[in-house]
Amino acid sequence: MMGLLRSYDPDGFYCELNGLTDTPLAHASPVAERLDKMRPRAMQRRARDCEHELFNLGITFTVYSERDAIDRVLPFDVIPRLIAPDEWRRLEEGLVQRVAAINLFLRDVYGPGRIFKDGVIPEELVTGNENYRAAMAEVAVPHDSFVNICGVDLIRDGQGTFRVLEDNARTPSGVSYVIENRHLMLQTFPDLTEGIGIRPVSEYGNRLHAALAEMAPAEVLDPQVVLMSPGVFNSAYFEHVFLAREMGVPLVEGRDLIVDNGLVYMKTTAGPRRVDVIYRRIDDNFIDPLAFNP
């Protein structure tokens, strides 16, 4: 490296560009070479332009604990994180397996409880947890799938191996920032990304809609999907609007929905319209005042 990365020192930590060596990894080499040709001031100017664009687009998130800084602009890293194809395939296989295991676990603890009877986990460890929902015991869910959308937080250890930090299996947020981040990267740093062969993320809305539609009753051929949001003051409201738009579905709040004879309808200017699938972006505690938070 002779330019921008000339004096870069990862200080013994695993580096996304170089790994544990002094030279770029094979899959990162093209991007590292292009980065190295940039001037520091040009890089700083582009980074500032990105922050201004994010602010102008309203791509923010809310920090409830900080009264003086409610809305924050999405952090944008001008150095892309690169994952090799082989590494990505292994990640994908592992995450699919992991979500399947989570669903089997939930199906069991809210059903036959074999994991308790076999002495694998003490029953009080689960049923005594504040997040255990006794009202969900023996409730049949479509396809036995309790977790349909899961946000898995990944980190790398000192050797660069991916590890799972936590599973966000209830109302995970953040995917809209991934997509907007990619769009911004392509616009602001086309010279870094051109010809690299980056896998697209722009089809997420269509894939999400297709996955949600699969949860509809089998007899419904063209299911009506809606995204249910707590409203404009929620920390992830930008994402709710973004995903509803990407999927082409209505964005609703609780007051927009009614239940009649066991079916859910949304209020429209043309009268009630049946809803078949609700993508719920409301925390568990707030979905039923009788069973949960009054």
Phi, psi and omega per residue, in radians:
M1 nan 2.263 -3.060
M2 -2.063 -0.188 -3.034
G3 -2.052 -1.976 -3.054
L4 -0.995 -0.637 -3.071
L5 -1.661 0.210 -3.023
R6 -1.007 -0.769 -3.079
S7 -1.815 0.288 -3.112
Y8 -1.207 2.274 -3.139
D9 -2.359 1.929 3.130
P10 -1.266 -0.080 3.014
D11 1.044 0.654 3.065
G12 1.530 -0.161 3.127
F13 -1.467 2.751 3.074
Y14 -1.146 2.331 -3.099
C15 -1.954 2.362 -3.133
E16 -1.129 -0.479 3.138
L17 -1.544 -0.772 -3.001
N18 -1.837 -0.171 -3.020
G19 1.189 -2.217 3.098
L20 -1.904 0.313 -3.123
T21 -1.938 -3.068 3.114
D22 -1.723 -0.018 -3.113
T23 -2.196 2.683 -3.102
P24 -1.057 2.506 3.036
L25 -1.115 2.742 -3.042
A26 -0.973 -0.814 -3.077
H27 -1.293 -0.323 -3.108
A28 -1.711 -0.162 -3.032
S29 -1.010 -0.793 -3.133
P30 -1.054 -0.727 3.138
V31 -1.221 -0.722 3.131
A32 -1.061 -0.713 3.127
E33 -1.118 -0.677 3.138
R34 -1.247 -0.693 3.081
L35 -1.036 -0.731 -3.050
D36 -1.117 -0.417 -3.123
K37 -1.441 -0.171 -3.107
M38 -1.419 2.628 3.050
R39 -1.549 2.522 -3.117
P40 -0.955 -0.736 -3.112
R41 -1.171 -0.646 3.099
A42 -1.136 -0.698 3.105
M43 -1.100 -0.778 3.131
Q44 -1.110 -0.678 -3.139
R45 -1.139 -0.745 3.123
R46 -1.141 -0.677 3.120
A47 -1.097 -0.726 3.099
R48 -1.127 -0.699 3.112
D49 -1.060 -0.676 3.122
C50 -1.110 -0.780 3.139
E51 -1.093 -0.717 3.112
H52 -1.120 -0.704 -3.138
E53 -1.139 -0.739 3.111
L54 -1.071 -0.720 3.141
F55 -1.156 -0.769 -3.120
N56 -1.136 -0.556 3.124
L57 -1.426 -0.139 -3.139
G58 1.297 0.453 -3.131
I59 -1.489 1.498 -3.050
T60 -2.277 2.931 2.985
F61 -2.372 2.759 -3.021
T62 -1.827 2.374 3.039
V63 -1.910 1.799 -3.041
Y64 -1.153 -0.491 -3.034
S65 -1.393 -0.134 -3.115
E66 -2.038 1.803 -3.060
R67 -1.171 -0.541 -3.065
D68 -1.514 -0.176 -3.107
A69 -2.431 1.213 -3.048
I70 -1.173 -1.001 -3.091
D71 -1.693 2.210 3.093
R72 -2.024 2.494 3.062
V73 -1.321 2.478 3.121
L74 -0.973 2.208 3.066
P75 -1.090 2.352 -3.101
F76 -2.187 2.106 3.137
D77 -1.712 2.079 -3.084
V78 -1.284 -0.282 3.059
I79 -1.605 1.946 -3.074
P80 -1.207 2.590 3.041
R81 -1.566 2.122 -3.016
L82 -1.875 2.284 3.122
I83 -2.145 2.186 -3.117
A84 -1.198 2.645 -3.115
P85 -0.959 -0.782 -3.126
D86 -1.104 -0.697 3.134
E87 -1.165 -0.672 3.130
W88 -1.151 -0.711 3.125
R89 -1.071 -0.735 3.115
R90 -1.137 -0.715 3.091
L91 -1.054 -0.824 -3.095
E92 -1.069 -0.802 3.136
E93 -1.064 -0.750 -3.130
G94 -1.159 -0.676 -3.109
L95 -1.261 -0.653 3.060
V96 -1.063 -0.794 3.114
Q97 -1.077 -0.706 -3.082
R98 -1.143 -0.788 -3.134
V99 -1.165 -0.635 3.067
A100 -1.071 -0.726 3.137
A101 -1.150 -0.688 3.112
I102 -1.082 -0.742 3.133
N103 -1.143 -0.705 3.108
L104 -1.132 -0.679 3.109
F105 -1.094 -0.851 -3.121
L106 -1.140 -0.674 3.108
R107 -1.048 -0.637 -3.109
D108 -1.345 -0.783 -3.062
V109 -1.242 -0.432 3.059
Y110 -1.675 0.056 -3.140
G111 -2.210 -2.032 -3.015
P112 -1.206 -0.358 3.098
G113 1.176 0.597 -3.118
R114 -1.110 -0.564 -3.110
I115 -1.118 -0.477 3.067
F116 -1.384 -0.794 -3.100
K117 -1.100 -0.559 -3.134
D118 -1.483 -0.010 3.089
G119 1.283 0.344 3.137
V120 -1.279 -0.771 3.135
I121 -2.339 2.358 3.061
P122 -1.087 2.311 -3.061
E123 -1.045 -0.681 -3.093
E124 -1.151 -0.391 3.114
L125 -1.139 -0.565 -3.134
V126 -1.611 -0.974 -3.051
T127 -1.206 -0.370 3.104
G128 -1.551 -0.068 3.118
N129 -1.303 2.478 -3.076
E130 -1.120 -0.338 -3.140
N131 -1.593 -0.078 3.086
Y132 -1.256 2.306 -3.093
R133 -1.912 1.687 -3.110
A134 -1.036 -0.516 -3.132
A135 -1.150 -0.298 -3.133
M136 -1.580 -0.060 -3.141
A137 -1.041 2.276 3.105
E138 1.135 0.241 3.072
V139 -1.414 2.192 3.124
A140 -1.414 2.221 3.107
V141 -1.982 2.651 -3.101
P142 -0.980 2.288 3.085
H143 1.048 0.333 -3.087
D144 0.969 0.534 -3.065
S145 -1.885 1.846 3.108
F146 -1.467 -0.580 -3.123
V147 -2.004 1.849 -3.127
N148 -1.716 -0.458 3.107
I149 -2.348 2.106 -3.054
C150 -2.225 2.281 3.048
G151 -1.793 1.908 -3.094
V152 -1.763 2.081 3.126
D153 -1.460 2.150 -3.099
L154 -1.963 2.509 3.010
I155 -2.320 2.911 3.024
R156 -1.877 2.514 3.053
D157 -1.528 -3.020 -3.071
G158 -1.094 -0.364 3.111
Q159 -1.699 0.018 3.117
G160 1.566 0.083 3.120
T161 -1.383 2.357 3.118
F162 -1.230 2.378 3.056
R163 -2.246 2.660 3.096
V164 -1.546 2.151 3.098
L165 -1.453 -0.798 3.090
E166 -2.866 2.800 3.079
D167 -1.894 2.095 3.068
N168 -1.724 1.646 -2.955
A169 -1.864 0.059 -3.100
R170 -1.775 -1.381 3.099
T171 -2.224 1.192 -3.078
P172 -1.182 2.454 3.094
S173 -2.228 2.829 3.080
G174 2.251 -0.312 -3.051
V175 -1.166 -0.512 3.122
S176 -1.104 -0.593 3.127
Y177 -1.205 -0.597 3.075
V178 -1.059 -0.815 -3.080
I179 -1.200 -0.796 3.130
E180 -1.137 -0.631 3.090
N181 -1.036 -0.783 3.141
R182 -1.121 -0.786 3.125
H183 -1.018 -0.754 -3.122
L184 -1.155 -0.679 3.131
M185 -1.101 -0.744 -3.136
L186 -1.148 -0.597 -3.132
Q187 -1.342 -0.738 -2.983
T188 -1.560 -0.531 -3.113
F189 -2.200 0.965 -3.138
P190 -1.084 -0.506 -3.133
D191 -1.229 -0.346 3.096
L192 -1.472 -0.544 -2.951
T193 -1.817 -0.303 -3.051
E194 -1.132 2.265 3.054
G195 1.303 0.171 -3.091
I196 -1.465 -0.477 -3.108
G197 1.493 0.817 -3.109
I198 -1.406 2.356 3.103
R199 -1.234 2.410 -3.076
P200 -1.332 2.699 3.035
V201 -2.103 0.042 -3.012
S202 -1.236 -0.257 -3.124
E203 -1.561 0.140 -3.056
Y204 -1.014 -0.748 -3.119
G205 -1.014 -0.790 3.136
N206 -1.144 -0.702 -3.131
R207 -1.197 -0.677 3.115
L208 -1.118 -0.771 3.133
H209 -1.082 -0.727 3.133
A210 -1.119 -0.702 3.134
A211 -1.156 -0.702 3.129
L212 -1.199 -0.692 -3.130
A213 -1.085 -0.506 3.119
E214 -1.138 -0.342 -3.107
M215 -1.458 -0.146 -3.118
A216 -1.226 2.751 3.052
P217 -0.958 2.524 -3.017
A218 -1.034 -0.543 -3.078
E219 -1.363 -0.176 -3.134
V220 -1.545 1.960 -3.054
L221 -1.458 -0.539 -3.138
D222 -2.263 1.365 -2.996
P223 -1.175 2.495 3.045
Q224 -1.578 1.999 3.111
V225 -1.788 2.445 3.018
V226 -2.290 2.703 3.016
L227 -1.858 2.142 -3.066
M228 -1.760 2.086 -3.077
S229 -2.042 2.616 3.028
P230 -1.209 -0.326 3.112
G231 2.196 -3.077 -2.949
V232 -1.133 -0.396 -3.090
F233 -1.548 0.002 3.105
N234 -1.267 2.558 -3.061
S235 -1.086 -0.490 -3.086
A236 -1.863 0.423 -3.055
Y237 -1.061 -0.634 3.089
F238 -0.950 -0.765 -3.119
E239 -1.168 -0.643 3.127
H240 -1.059 -0.797 3.119
V241 -1.116 -0.774 -3.096
F242 -1.050 -0.854 -3.073
L243 -1.227 -0.657 3.084
A244 -1.059 -0.728 3.123
R245 -1.172 -0.749 -3.124
E246 -1.121 -0.622 3.135
M247 -1.473 -0.312 -3.079
G248 1.255 0.681 -3.119
V249 -2.166 2.778 3.112
P250 -1.163 2.520 2.996
L251 -1.733 2.094 -3.045
V252 -2.198 2.823 2.974
E253 -2.044 3.006 -3.103
G254 -0.978 -0.633 -3.097
R255 -1.245 -0.204 3.119
D256 -1.527 -0.127 -3.046
L257 -1.975 2.584 3.041
I258 -2.364 2.681 3.098
V259 -2.013 2.259 -3.137
D260 -2.421 2.081 3.091
N261 0.968 0.721 3.079
G262 1.423 0.041 3.120
L263 -2.028 2.615 3.133
V264 -1.739 2.385 3.085
Y265 -2.251 2.636 2.992
M266 -1.914 2.543 3.122
K267 -1.347 2.289 3.067
T268 -2.318 2.956 3.126
T269 -1.159 -0.334 3.124
A270 -1.726 0.172 -3.124
G271 1.846 -3.130 -3.107
P272 -1.107 2.434 3.092
R273 -2.219 2.293 -3.070
R274 -1.121 2.461 3.069
V275 -1.967 2.295 -3.100
D276 -1.797 -0.558 -3.118
V277 -2.422 2.303 3.074
I278 -1.984 2.066 2.968
Y279 -1.482 1.787 -2.994
R280 -1.507 2.077 3.042
R281 -1.934 0.606 3.097
I282 -2.053 2.360 -3.129
D283 -1.050 2.664 -3.080
D284 -0.849 -0.791 -3.029
N285 -1.008 -0.392 -2.989
F286 -1.857 0.180 -3.090
I287 -1.598 -0.301 -3.105
D288 -2.664 1.860 -3.101
P289 -1.207 -0.300 3.126
L290 -1.410 -0.702 -3.081
A291 -1.620 -0.483 -3.015
F292 -2.112 -2.140 -3.083
N293 -1.305 2.051 -3.080
P294 -1.220 nan nan
